[in-house]
Amino acid sequence: MIAYDTALILLLALVCNALGSVCFKKGASRPRPNGHAGKIRRLLAFAADMLSNRMVLLGLLLQMGAIIGWLAFISRVALSFAFPLSSVSNVAILLASHYLLGEYISPRRWSGVMLILGGIALIANA
């Protein structure tokens, strides 16, 4: 069992990761003109657009928070224990995309979430 403060660090990192991913999706999904420029120019224009997008920038800050939290977490527990727990982020992002973005989650995906959570429970009690 991990200490309360260590679990709180992991939770904070997971929340930052999930919210950062939602911000990335919102920022990347806004409509952009589809010009006839070459592929490289379109890619550069897309990159410039993303780097000036407030939602993407907020997502970057949240992802930085997630990385700092993850580093703090792995400094306190064995990596062989921590890394499998990182799959909780997949569940957190799925939940955030459902509740914050209104994305449909199929019963098969929910079943996959249950399998992931079962695996995490096995690891956490090992």
MMTF fields as JSON, N, C-alpha, C and O atoms, coordinates in Angstrom:
{
  "mmtfVersion": "1.0.0",
  "mmtfProducer": "UNKNOWN",
  "numBonds": 503,
  "numAtoms": 504,
  "numGroups": 126,
  "numChains": 1,
  "numModels": 1,
  "chainsPerModel": [1],
  "groupsPerChain": [126],
  "chainIdList": ["A"],
  "bondAtomList": [4, 2, 8, 6, 12, 10, 16, 14, 20, 18, 24, 22, 28, 26, 32, 30, 36, 34, 40, 38, 44, 42, 48, 46, 52, 50, 56, 54, 60, 58, 64, 62, 68, 66, 72, 70, 76, 74, 80, 78, 84, 82, 88, 86, 92, 90, 96, 94, 100, 98, 104, 102, 108, 106, 112, 110, 116, 114, 120, 118, 124, 122, 128, 126, 132, 130, 136, 134, 140, 138, 144, 142, 148, 146, 152, 150, 156, 154, 160, 158, 164, 162, 168, 166, 172, 170, 176, 174, 180, 178, 184, 182, 188, 186, 192, 190, 196, 194, 200, 198, 204, 202, 208, 206, 212, 210, 216, 214, 220, 218, 224, 222, 228, 226, 232, 230, 236, 234, 240, 238, 244, 242, 248, 246, 252, 250, 256, 254, 260, 258, 264, 262, 268, 266, 272, 270, 276, 274, 280, 278, 284, 282, 288, 286, 292, 290, 296, 294, 300, 298, 304, 302, 308, 306, 312, 310, 316, 314, 320, 318, 324, 322, 328, 326, 332, 330, 336, 334, 340, 338, 344, 342, 348, 346, 352, 350, 356, 354, 360, 358, 364, 362, 368, 366, 372, 370, 376, 374, 380, 378, 384, 382, 388, 386, 392, 390, 396, 394, 400, 398, 404, 402, 408, 406, 412, 410, 416, 414, 420, 418, 424, 422, 428, 426, 432, 430, 436, 434, 440, 438, 444, 442, 448, 446, 452, 450, 456, 454, 460, 458, 464, 462, 468, 466, 472, 470, 476, 474, 480, 478, 484, 482, 488, 486, 492, 490, 496, 494, 500, 498],
  "bondOrderList": [1, 1, 1, 1, 1, 1, 1, 1, 1, 1, 1, 1, 1, 1, 1, 1, 1, 1, 1, 1, 1, 1, 1, 1, 1, 1, 1, 1, 1, 1, 1, 1, 1, 1, 1, 1, 1, 1, 1, 1, 1, 1, 1, 1, 1, 1, 1, 1, 1, 1, 1, 1, 1, 1, 1, 1, 1, 1, 1, 1, 1, 1, 1, 1, 1, 1, 1, 1, 1, 1, 1, 1, 1, 1, 1, 1, 1, 1, 1, 1, 1, 1, 1, 1, 1, 1, 1, 1, 1, 1, 1, 1, 1, 1, 1, 1, 1, 1, 1, 1, 1, 1, 1, 1, 1, 1, 1, 1, 1, 1, 1, 1, 1, 1, 1, 1, 1, 1, 1, 1, 1, 1, 1, 1, 1],
  "groupList": [{"groupName": "MET", "atomNameList": ["N", "CA", "C", "O"], "elementList": ["N", "C", "C", "O"], "formalChargeList": [0, 0, 0, 0], "bondAtomList": [1, 0, 2, 1, 3, 2], "bondOrderList": [1, 1, 2], "singleLetterCode": "M", "chemCompType": "L-PEPTIDE LINKING"}, {"groupName": "ILE", "atomNameList": ["N", "CA", "C", "O"], "elementList": ["N", "C", "C", "O"], "formalChargeList": [0, 0, 0, 0], "bondAtomList": [1, 0, 2, 1, 3, 2], "bondOrderList": [1, 1, 2], "singleLetterCode": "I", "chemCompType": "L-PEPTIDE LINKING"}, {"groupName": "ALA", "atomNameList": ["N", "CA", "C", "O"], "elementList": ["N", "C", "C", "O"], "formalChargeList": [0, 0, 0, 0], "bondAtomList": [1, 0, 2, 1, 3, 2], "bondOrderList": [1, 1, 2], "singleLetterCode": "A", "chemCompType": "L-PEPTIDE LINKING"}, {"groupName": "TYR", "atomNameList": ["N", "CA", "C", "O"], "elementList": ["N", "C", "C", "O"], "formalChargeList": [0, 0, 0, 0], "bondAtomList": [1, 0, 2, 1, 3, 2], "bondOrderList": [1, 1, 2], "singleLetterCode": "Y", "chemCompType": "L-PEPTIDE LINKING"}, {"groupName": "ASP", "atomNameList": ["N", "CA", "C", "O"], "elementList": ["N", "C", "C", "O"], "formalChargeList": [0, 0, 0, 0], "bondAtomList": [1, 0, 2, 1, 3, 2], "bondOrderList": [1, 1, 2], "singleLetterCode": "D", "chemCompType": "L-PEPTIDE LINKING"}, {"groupName": "THR", "atomNameList": ["N", "CA", "C", "O"], "elementList": ["N", "C", "C", "O"], "formalChargeList": [0, 0, 0, 0], "bondAtomList": [1, 0, 2, 1, 3, 2], "bondOrderList": [1, 1, 2], "singleLetterCode": "T", "chemCompType": "L-PEPTIDE LINKING"}, {"groupName": "LEU", "atomNameList": ["N", "CA", "C", "O"], "elementList": ["N", "C", "C", "O"], "formalChargeList": [0, 0, 0, 0], "bondAtomList": [1, 0, 2, 1, 3, 2], "bondOrderList": [1, 1, 2], "singleLetterCode": "L", "chemCompType": "L-PEPTIDE LINKING"}, {"groupName": "VAL", "atomNameList": ["N", "CA", "C", "O"], "elementList": ["N", "C", "C", "O"], "formalChargeList": [0, 0, 0, 0], "bondAtomList": [1, 0, 2, 1, 3, 2], "bondOrderList": [1, 1, 2], "singleLetterCode": "V", "chemCompType": "L-PEPTIDE LINKING"}, {"groupName": "CYS", "atomNameList": ["N", "CA", "C", "O"], "elementList": ["N", "C", "C", "O"], "formalChargeList": [0, 0, 0, 0], "bondAtomList": [1, 0, 2, 1, 3, 2], "bondOrderList": [1, 1, 2], "singleLetterCode": "C", "chemCompType": "L-PEPTIDE LINKING"}, {"groupName": "ASN", "atomNameList": ["N", "CA", "C", "O"], "elementList": ["N", "C", "C", "O"], "formalChargeList": [0, 0, 0, 0], "bondAtomList": [1, 0, 2, 1, 3, 2], "bondOrderList": [1, 1, 2], "singleLetterCode": "N", "chemCompType": "L-PEPTIDE LINKING"}, {"groupName": "GLY", "atomNameList": ["N", "CA", "C", "O"], "elementList": ["N", "C", "C", "O"], "formalChargeList": [0, 0, 0, 0], "bondAtomList": [1, 0, 2, 1, 3, 2], "bondOrderList": [1, 1, 2], "singleLetterCode": "G", "chemCompType": "PEPTIDE LINKING"}, {"groupName": "SER", "atomNameList": ["N", "CA", "C", "O"], "elementList": ["N", "C", "C", "O"], "formalChargeList": [0, 0, 0, 0], "bondAtomList": [1, 0, 2, 1, 3, 2], "bondOrderList": [1, 1, 2], "singleLetterCode": "S", "chemCompType": "L-PEPTIDE LINKING"}, {"groupName": "PHE", "atomNameList": ["N", "CA", "C", "O"], "elementList": ["N", "C", "C", "O"], "formalChargeList": [0, 0, 0, 0], "bondAtomList": [1, 0, 2, 1, 3, 2], "bondOrderList": [1, 1, 2], "singleLetterCode": "F", "chemCompType": "L-PEPTIDE LINKING"}, {"groupName": "LYS", "atomNameList": ["N", "CA", "C", "O"], "elementList": ["N", "C", "C", "O"], "formalChargeList": [0, 0, 0, 0], "bondAtomList": [1, 0, 2, 1, 3, 2], "bondOrderList": [1, 1, 2], "singleLetterCode": "K", "chemCompType": "L-PEPTIDE LINKING"}, {"groupName": "ARG", "atomNameList": ["N", "CA", "C", "O"], "elementList": ["N", "C", "C", "O"], "formalChargeList": [0, 0, 0, 0], "bondAtomList": [1, 0, 2, 1, 3, 2], "bondOrderList": [1, 1, 2], "singleLetterCode": "R", "chemCompType": "L-PEPTIDE LINKING"}, {"groupName": "PRO", "atomNameList": ["N", "CA", "C", "O"], "elementList": ["N", "C", "C", "O"], "formalChargeList": [0, 0, 0, 0], "bondAtomList": [1, 0, 2, 1, 3, 2], "bondOrderList": [1, 1, 2], "singleLetterCode": "P", "chemCompType": "L-PEPTIDE LINKING"}, {"groupName": "HIS", "atomNameList": ["N", "CA", "C", "O"], "elementList": ["N", "C", "C", "O"], "formalChargeList": [0, 0, 0, 0], "bondAtomList": [1, 0, 2, 1, 3, 2], "bondOrderList": [1, 1, 2], "singleLetterCode": "H", "chemCompType": "L-PEPTIDE LINKING"}, {"groupName": "GLN", "atomNameList": ["N", "CA", "C", "O"], "elementList": ["N", "C", "C", "O"], "formalChargeList": [0, 0, 0, 0], "bondAtomList": [1, 0, 2, 1, 3, 2], "bondOrderList": [1, 1, 2], "singleLetterCode": "Q", "chemCompType": "L-PEPTIDE LINKING"}, {"groupName": "TRP", "atomNameList": ["N", "CA", "C", "O"], "elementList": ["N", "C", "C", "O"], "formalChargeList": [0, 0, 0, 0], "bondAtomList": [1, 0, 2, 1, 3, 2], "bondOrderList": [1, 1, 2], "singleLetterCode": "W", "chemCompType": "L-PEPTIDE LINKING"}, {"groupName": "GLU", "atomNameList": ["N", "CA", "C", "O"], "elementList": ["N", "C", "C", "O"], "formalChargeList": [0, 0, 0, 0], "bondAtomList": [1, 0, 2, 1, 3, 2], "bondOrderList": [1, 1, 2], "singleLetterCode": "E", "chemCompType": "L-PEPTIDE LINKING"}],
  "groupTypeList": [0, 1, 2, 3, 4, 5, 2, 6, 1, 6, 6, 6, 2, 6, 7, 8, 9, 2, 6, 10, 11, 7, 8, 12, 13, 13, 10, 2, 11, 14, 15, 14, 15, 9, 10, 16, 2, 10, 13, 1, 14, 14, 6, 6, 2, 12, 2, 2, 4, 0, 6, 11, 9, 14, 0, 7, 6, 6, 10, 6, 6, 6, 17, 0, 10, 2, 1, 1, 10, 18, 6, 2, 12, 1, 11, 14, 7, 2, 6, 11, 12, 2, 12, 15, 6, 11, 11, 7, 11, 9, 7, 2, 1, 6, 6, 2, 11, 16, 3, 6, 6, 10, 19, 3, 1, 11, 15, 14, 14, 18, 11, 10, 7, 0, 6, 1, 6, 10, 10, 1, 2, 6, 1, 2, 9, 2],
  "groupIdList": [1, 2, 3, 4, 5, 6, 7, 8, 9, 10, 11, 12, 13, 14, 15, 16, 17, 18, 19, 20, 21, 22, 23, 24, 25, 26, 27, 28, 29, 30, 31, 32, 33, 34, 35, 36, 37, 38, 39, 40, 41, 42, 43, 44, 45, 46, 47, 48, 49, 50, 51, 52, 53, 54, 55, 56, 57, 58, 59, 60, 61, 62, 63, 64, 65, 66, 67, 68, 69, 70, 71, 72, 73, 74, 75, 76, 77, 78, 79, 80, 81, 82, 83, 84, 85, 86, 87, 88, 89, 90, 91, 92, 93, 94, 95, 96, 97, 98, 99, 100, 101, 102, 103, 104, 105, 106, 107, 108, 109, 110, 111, 112, 113, 114, 115, 116, 117, 118, 119, 120, 121, 122, 123, 124, 125, 126],
  "secStructList": [7, 7, 7, 2, 2, 2, 2, 2, 2, 2, 2, 2, 2, 2, 2, 2, 2, 2, 2, 2, 2, 2, 2, 2, 2, 2, 2, 2, 6, 1, 7, 7, 7, 7, 7, 7, 7, 7, 2, 2, 2, 2, 2, 2, 2, 2, 2, 2, 2, 2, 2, 6, 7, 2, 2, 2, 2, 2, 2, 2, 2, 2, 2, 2, 2, 2, 2, 2, 2, 2, 2, 2, 2, 2, 6, 6, 1, 7, 2, 2, 2, 2, 2, 2, 2, 6, 6, 2, 2, 2, 2, 2, 2, 2, 2, 2, 2, 2, 2, 2, 2, 7, 7, 7, 7, 7, 2, 2, 2, 2, 2, 2, 2, 2, 2, 2, 2, 2, 2, 2, 2, 2, 2, 2, 6, 7],
  "xCoordList": [0.841, 0.0, 0.889, 1.911, 0.491, 1.299, 0.758, -0.414, 1.622, 1.248, 0.215, 0.143, -0.573, -1.639, -1.098, -1.663, -0.008, 0.524, 1.063, 0.995, 1.593, 2.08, 0.916, 0.996, -0.163, -1.367, -1.96, -2.461, -1.905, -2.417, -1.601, -2.159, -0.301, 0.561, 0.171, 0.055, -0.032, -0.442, -1.787, -1.959, -2.737, -4.056, -3.946, -4.592, -3.138, -2.949, -2.342, -2.766, -1.361, -0.739, -1.752, -1.776, -2.59, -3.6, -4.644, -5.055, -5.072, -6.06, -5.464, -6.117, -4.228, -3.569, -3.443, -3.661, -3.096, -2.956, -4.289, -4.355, -5.346, -6.664, -7.176, -7.655, -7.079, -7.56, -6.702, -7.216, -5.401, -4.529, -4.902, -4.886, -5.236, -5.657, -6.965, -7.131, -7.894, -9.158, -8.887, -9.481, -7.996, -7.646, -7.016, -7.333, -6.126, -5.531, -6.605, -6.579, -7.54, -8.605, -9.452, -9.757, -9.834, -10.65, -9.886, -10.448, -8.617, -7.819, -7.562, -7.598, -7.304, -6.995, -8.236, -8.125, -9.405, -10.638, -11.288, -12.251, -10.784, -11.448, -11.174, -10.102, -12.139, -11.986, -10.848, -10.601, -10.174, -9.09, -9.294, -9.859, -8.84, -8.95, -8.094, -6.983, -8.613, -7.892, -7.369, -8.01, -6.194, -5.626, -5.047, -5.09, -4.508, -3.925, -2.401, -1.74, -1.845, -0.394, 0.148, -0.599, 1.452, 2.087, 1.98, 1.606, 2.311, 2.18, 3.025, 2.567, 4.244, 5.123, 4.587, 4.6, 4.121, 3.55, 2.302, 2.099, 1.472, 0.263, 0.641, 0.016, 1.665, 2.117, 2.665, 2.363, 3.461, 3.997, 2.884, 2.909, 1.916, 0.777, -0.025, -0.473, -0.206, -0.916, -0.165, -0.772, 1.164, 1.974, 1.88, 1.733, 1.962, 1.85, 0.471, 0.343, -0.549, -1.913, -2.059, -2.665, -1.515, -1.623, -0.859, -1.32, 0.308, 1.115, 0.554, 1.003, -0.417, -1.071, -2.488, -3.234, -2.85, -4.183, -4.193, -3.404, -5.081, -5.11, -5.399, -4.817, -6.293, -6.606, -5.397, -5.135, -4.676, -3.48, -2.417, -1.754, -2.255, -1.273, -1.653, -0.787, -2.941, -3.396, -3.129, -2.713, -3.37, -3.073, -1.598, -1.254, -0.724, 0.715, 1.069, 1.862, 0.484, 0.743, 0.261, 0.955, -0.922, -1.444, -0.585, -0.358, -0.108, 0.76, 2.094, 2.667, 2.587, 3.806, 3.557, 4.403, 2.384, 2.017, 1.952, 2.37, 1.423, 1.338, 2.734, 2.971, 3.644, 5.015, 5.707, 6.373, 5.549, 6.165, 5.58, 6.309, 4.257, 3.628, 4.122, 4.374, 4.262, 4.751, 6.174, 6.5, 7.022, 8.397, 8.417, 9.193, 7.562, 7.478, 6.998, 7.483, 6.05, 5.515, 6.574, 6.762, 7.269, 8.26, 9.495, 10.284, 9.668, 10.774, 10.465, 11.362, 9.177, 8.758, 8.445, 8.42, 8.206, 7.836, 8.685, 9.312, 8.696, 9.435, 8.794, 7.57, 9.613, 9.101, 8.293, 7.305, 8.71, 7.978, 6.57, 5.693, 6.349, 5.02, 4.288, 3.094, 5.015, 4.4, 3.941, 2.852, 4.767, 4.453, 3.133, 2.348, 2.848, 1.525, 0.376, -0.698, 0.596, -0.45, -0.715, -1.779, 0.253, 0.058, -1.077, -1.575, -1.492, -2.619, -3.927, -4.915, -3.94, -5.115, -5.357, -6.493, -4.292, -4.464, -5.343, -6.091, -5.264, -6.143, -7.603, -8.458, -7.88, -9.245, -9.679, -10.803, -8.786, -9.118, -9.409, -10.335, -8.639, -8.864, -10.168, -10.902, -10.464, -11.734, -12.909, -13.873, -12.832, -13.904, -14.026, -15.132, -12.886, -12.909, -13.483, -14.244, -13.136, -13.668, -15.172, -15.892, -15.642, -17.084, -17.836, -18.827, -17.364, -18.105, -17.843, -18.732, -16.654, -16.332, -16.494, -16.783, -16.311, -16.434, -17.699, -18.029, -18.403, -19.632, -19.414, -20.32, -18.233, -17.95, -18.68, -18.814, -19.146, -19.823, -18.774, -17.784, -19.005, -18.124, -18.94, -19.935, -18.521, -19.268, -19.174, -18.254, -20.119, -20.046, -18.741, -18.234, -18.211, -16.943, -15.803, -14.94, -15.802, -14.762, -14.924, -13.938, -16.188, -16.415, -15.919, -15.377, -16.095, -15.59, -14.068, -13.486, -13.436, -11.985, -11.528, -10.507, -12.284, -11.967, -12.015, -11.149, -13.019, -13.139, -11.943, -11.453, -11.481, -10.302, -9.055, -8.252, -8.906, -7.764, -7.808, -6.801, -8.979, -9.107, -8.853, -8.273, -9.288, -9.003, -7.512, -7.005, -6.813, -5.364, -4.669, -3.709, -5.154, -4.571, -4.786, -3.891, -5.977, -6.256, -5.298, -4.83, -5.01, -4.061, -2.671, -2.0, -2.249, -0.92, -0.842, 0.147, -1.88, -1.871, -1.819, -1.29, -2.359, -2.363, -1.212, -1.146, -0.307, 0.813, 1.956, 2.98],
  "yCoordList": [-1.175, 0.0, 1.243, 1.288, 2.238, 3.454, 4.486, 4.45, 5.398, 6.441, 7.379, 7.535, 7.991, 8.897, 10.025, 10.313, 10.664, 11.789, 11.335, 12.081, 10.13, 9.595, 9.306, 9.574, 8.761, 8.513, 9.825, 9.9, 10.854, 12.171, 12.753, 13.377, 12.556, 13.014, 12.31, 12.95, 10.994, 10.249, 10.753, 10.947, 10.965, 11.459, 12.815, 13.044, 13.708, 15.029, 14.902, 15.591, 14.032, 13.824, 13.273, 13.689, 12.34, 11.754, 12.779, 12.809, 13.615, 14.653, 15.652, 16.034, 16.077, 17.007, 16.39, 17.072, 15.119, 14.439, 14.386, 14.697, 13.994, 13.879, 15.24, 15.376, 16.242, 17.573, 18.178, 18.873, 17.915, 18.384, 17.774, 18.457, 16.5, 15.832, 16.406, 16.567, 16.716, 17.343, 18.713, 19.066, 19.479, 20.794, 20.646, 21.413, 19.672, 19.434, 19.13, 19.672, 18.275, 17.898, 19.105, 19.317, 19.901, 21.093, 22.076, 22.641, 22.273, 23.205, 22.72, 23.507, 21.439, 20.882, 20.708, 20.578, 20.703, 20.443, 21.684, 21.582, 22.84, 24.031, 24.146, 23.766, 24.669, 24.719, 25.635, 26.684, 25.217, 25.992, 26.008, 25.073, 27.06, 27.066, 25.962, 25.701, 25.325, 24.255, 24.811, 24.687, 25.424, 26.06, 25.058, 23.848, 25.583, 24.739, 24.755, 24.378, 25.19, 25.225, 23.803, 22.847, 23.682, 22.367, 21.752, 22.42, 20.478, 19.754, 20.354, 20.467, 20.734, 21.292, 22.628, 22.895, 23.459, 24.75, 24.553, 25.259, 23.595, 23.326, 22.828, 23.201, 21.987, 21.48, 22.615, 22.688, 23.493, 24.636, 25.58, 26.1, 25.8, 26.652, 26.02, 26.714, 24.705, 23.997, 24.141, 24.411, 23.961, 24.085, 25.494, 25.663, 26.5, 27.884, 28.141, 28.81, 27.612, 27.767, 27.113, 27.692, 25.93, 25.22, 25.945, 26.01, 26.487, 27.169, 28.53, 29.129, 29.021, 30.277, 30.036, 30.986, 28.79, 28.413, 28.304, 27.555, 29.047, 29.07, 27.705, 27.346, 26.945, 25.62, 24.688, 23.903, 24.778, 23.945, 24.368, 23.52, 25.666, 26.146, 25.72, 25.332, 25.792, 25.308, 23.806, 23.326, 23.077, 21.648, 21.371, 20.438, 22.184, 22.025, 22.251, 21.503, 23.279, 23.539, 22.375, 21.942, 21.883, 20.75, 19.503, 18.754, 19.275, 18.124, 18.278, 17.294, 19.514, 19.745, 19.4, 18.793, 19.793, 19.422, 17.915, 17.377, 17.233, 15.772, 15.151, 14.195, 15.688, 15.159, 15.377, 14.478, 16.568, 16.852, 15.928, 15.393, 15.746, 14.829, 13.405, 12.706, 12.974, 11.618, 11.445, 10.421, 12.452, 12.38, 12.297, 11.534, 13.084, 13.027, 11.649, 11.115, 11.082, 9.766, 8.682, 7.879, 8.655, 7.583, 7.776, 6.846, 8.977, 9.158, 8.493, 8.298, 8.141, 7.58, 6.086, 5.427, 5.548, 4.126, 3.462, 4.136, 2.149, 1.394, 1.608, 1.624, 1.768, 1.977, 0.768, 0.917, -0.411, -1.621, -1.649, -2.341, -0.912, -0.754, 0.415, 0.33, 1.506, 2.741, 2.636, 3.093, 2.037, 2.059, 1.384, 1.952, 0.2, -0.379, 0.496, 0.514, 1.219, 2.114, 3.278, 3.894, 3.574, 4.681, 4.4, 5.318, 3.136, 2.831, 3.419, 3.466, 3.864, 4.572, 5.831, 6.29, 6.388, 7.593, 7.309, 8.184, 6.099, 5.745, 5.795, 6.275, 5.301, 5.315, 6.751, 7.136, 7.544, 8.935, 9.735, 10.547, 9.518, 10.23, 9.779, 10.599, 8.485, 7.993, 8.637, 9.072, 8.699, 9.318, 10.809, 11.331, 11.489, 12.92, 13.165, 14.114, 12.339, 12.534, 12.279, 12.911, 11.368, 11.089, 12.228, 12.731, 12.631, 13.611, 15.058, 15.899, 15.364, 16.753, 17.055, 18.193, 16.055, 16.272, 15.653, 15.88, 14.875, 14.248, 13.107, 12.764, 12.515, 11.415, 10.149, 9.876, 9.389, 8.124, 7.056, 6.919, 6.316, 5.209, 3.925, 3.74, 3.06, 1.827, 0.86, 0.956, -0.06, -1.077, -1.886, -2.296, -2.111, -2.844, -2.044, -2.618, -0.728, 0.09, 0.08, -0.012, 0.177, 0.115, -1.218, -1.269, -2.285, -3.599, -3.577, -4.136, -2.933, -2.782, -2.004, -2.331, -0.97, -0.184, -1.08, -0.995, -1.927, -2.836, -3.789, -4.089, -4.257, -5.127, -4.377, -4.909, -3.142, -2.327, -2.117, -2.291, -1.741, -1.5, -2.771, -2.719, -3.912, -5.179, -5.454, -5.9, -5.191, -5.36, -4.421, -4.805, -3.195, -2.225, -2.683, -2.556, -3.218, -3.717, -4.854, -4.933, -5.727, -6.814, -6.272, -6.744, -5.28, -4.696, -3.956, -4.072, -3.198, -2.384, -3.248, -2.822, -4.442, -5.328, -6.323, -7.195, -6.199, -7.148, -6.724, -7.405],
  "zCoordList": [0.0, 0.0, 0.0, 0.685, -0.769, -0.836, 0.147, 0.522, 0.556, 1.506, 0.89, -0.329, 1.749, 1.323, 0.446, -0.61, 0.876, 0.1, -1.256, -2.233, -1.318, -2.59, -3.529, -4.728, -2.981, -3.787, -4.283, -5.405, -3.451, -3.842, -4.994, -5.897, -4.965, -6.059, -7.359, -8.403, -7.295, -8.485, -8.993, -10.197, -8.097, -8.488, -9.18, -10.203, -8.631, -9.24, -10.634, -11.562, -10.782, -12.098, -13.093, -14.252, -12.647, -13.534, -13.955, -15.115, -13.022, -13.342, -14.324, -15.295, -14.077, -15.011, -16.397, -17.398, -16.466, -17.748, -18.484, -19.673, -17.787, -18.426, -18.885, -20.011, -18.025, -18.405, -19.514, -20.39, -19.477, -20.549, -21.885, -22.909, -21.883, -23.116, -23.641, -24.85, -22.74, -23.15, -23.766, -24.785, -23.152, -23.712, -25.09, -25.999, -25.256, -26.572, -27.603, -28.709, -27.252, -28.185, -28.553, -29.726, -27.552, -27.831, -28.716, -29.654, -28.418, -29.206, -30.617, -31.563, -30.767, -32.088, -32.951, -34.17, -32.343, -33.092, -33.668, -34.429, -33.32, -33.849, -35.343, -35.814, -36.084, -37.55, -37.994, -37.399, -39.042, -39.647, -41.151, -41.719, -41.786, -43.248, -43.856, -43.396, -44.881, -45.56, -46.883, -47.927, -46.811, -47.995, -48.969, -48.747, -50.043, -51.086, -51.034, -52.002, -49.911, -49.782, -49.71, -49.496, -49.892, -49.831, -48.447, -47.482, -48.362, -47.105, -45.989, -44.852, -46.308, -45.283, -44.796, -43.594, -45.693, -45.282, -44.43, -43.442, -44.814, -44.016, -42.626, -41.634, -42.562, -41.271, -40.408, -39.217, -40.996, -40.254, -39.818, -38.703, -40.689, -40.332, -39.199, -38.287, -39.261, -38.194, -36.872, -35.835, -36.909, -35.696, -35.125, -33.914, -35.982, -35.515, -34.925, -33.9, -35.569, -35.069, -33.696, -32.794, -33.539, -32.258, -31.156, -30.017, -31.493, -30.486, -30.096, -29.119, -30.849, -30.477, -29.956, -29.721, -29.778, -29.332, -27.804, -27.228, -27.158, -25.692, -25.079, -24.055, -25.7, -25.155, -25.254, -24.343, -26.344, -26.502, -25.489, -24.893, -25.296, -24.321, -22.904, -22.12, -22.575, -21.273, -21.15, -20.096, -22.232, -22.244, -21.989, -21.264, -22.588, -22.359, -20.892, -20.321, -20.283, -18.861, -17.994, -17.074, -18.298, -17.535, -17.728, -16.778, -18.946, -19.192, -18.463, -17.995, -18.368, -17.587, -16.122, -15.466, -15.616, -14.247, -14.077, -13.051, -15.093, -15.045, -15.007, -14.268, -15.795, -15.824, -14.483, -13.969, -13.922, -12.619, -11.553, -10.717, -11.587, -10.641, -10.812, -9.83, -12.06, -12.33, -11.809, -11.209, -12.041, -11.538, -10.017, -9.442, -9.369, -7.902, -7.448, -6.45, -8.179, -7.818, -7.95, -7.036, -9.091, -9.282, -8.407, -8.235, -7.853, -6.911, -5.572, -4.752, -5.346, -4.06, -4.106, -3.066, -5.302, -5.404, -6.484, -7.302, -6.474, -7.488, -8.861, -8.987, -9.862, -11.219, -11.686, -12.406, -11.281, -11.674, -11.075, -11.593, -10.003, -9.412, -10.059, -10.349, -10.281, -10.775, -12.222, -12.569, -13.059, -14.487, -14.82, -15.58, -14.29, -14.58, -14.076, -14.678, -12.98, -12.478, -13.427, -13.38, -14.285, -15.228, -16.201, -16.851, -16.31, -17.2, -16.686, -17.419, -15.44, -14.922, -15.753, -15.874, -16.322, -17.146, -18.357, -18.793, -18.909, -20.031, -19.607, -20.351, -18.419, -17.891, -17.617, -17.941, -17.018, -16.703, -17.973, -17.99, -19.023, -20.283, -20.921, -21.473, -20.852, -21.383, -20.645, -21.275, -19.315, -18.534, -18.846, -18.988, -18.95, -19.265, -20.653, -20.845, -21.607, -22.961, -22.992, -23.764, -22.167, -22.108, -21.42, -21.95, -20.241, -19.448, -19.849, -19.716, -20.332, -20.679, -22.164, -22.535, -23.013, -24.454, -25.032, -26.196, -24.226, -24.695, -25.669, -26.429, -25.662, -26.58, -26.138, -24.946, -27.114, -26.841, -26.539, -27.258, -25.483, -25.133, -25.262, -24.561, -26.143, -26.415, -25.229, -24.417, -25.138, -24.083, -24.127, -23.083, -25.305, -25.422, -24.778, -24.114, -24.975, -24.334, -22.819, -22.088, -22.339, -20.891, -20.345, -19.241, -21.097, -20.677, -20.583, -19.653, -21.547, -21.509, -20.293, -19.687, -19.934, -18.736, -17.499, -16.629, -17.43, -16.283, -16.212, -15.123, -17.357, -17.374, -16.901, -16.134, -17.367, -16.942, -15.434, -14.749, -14.919, -13.481, -12.673, -11.588, -13.208, -12.533, -12.464, -11.435, -13.554, -13.567, -12.6, -11.933, -12.524, -11.592, -10.155, -9.319, -9.866, -8.518, -8.151, -7.015, -9.11, -8.852, -8.54, -7.622, -9.311, -9.121, -7.796, -7.071, -7.48, -6.266, -5.009, -3.982, -5.089, -3.92, -3.916, -3.05, -4.875, -4.953, -4.056, -3.997]
}
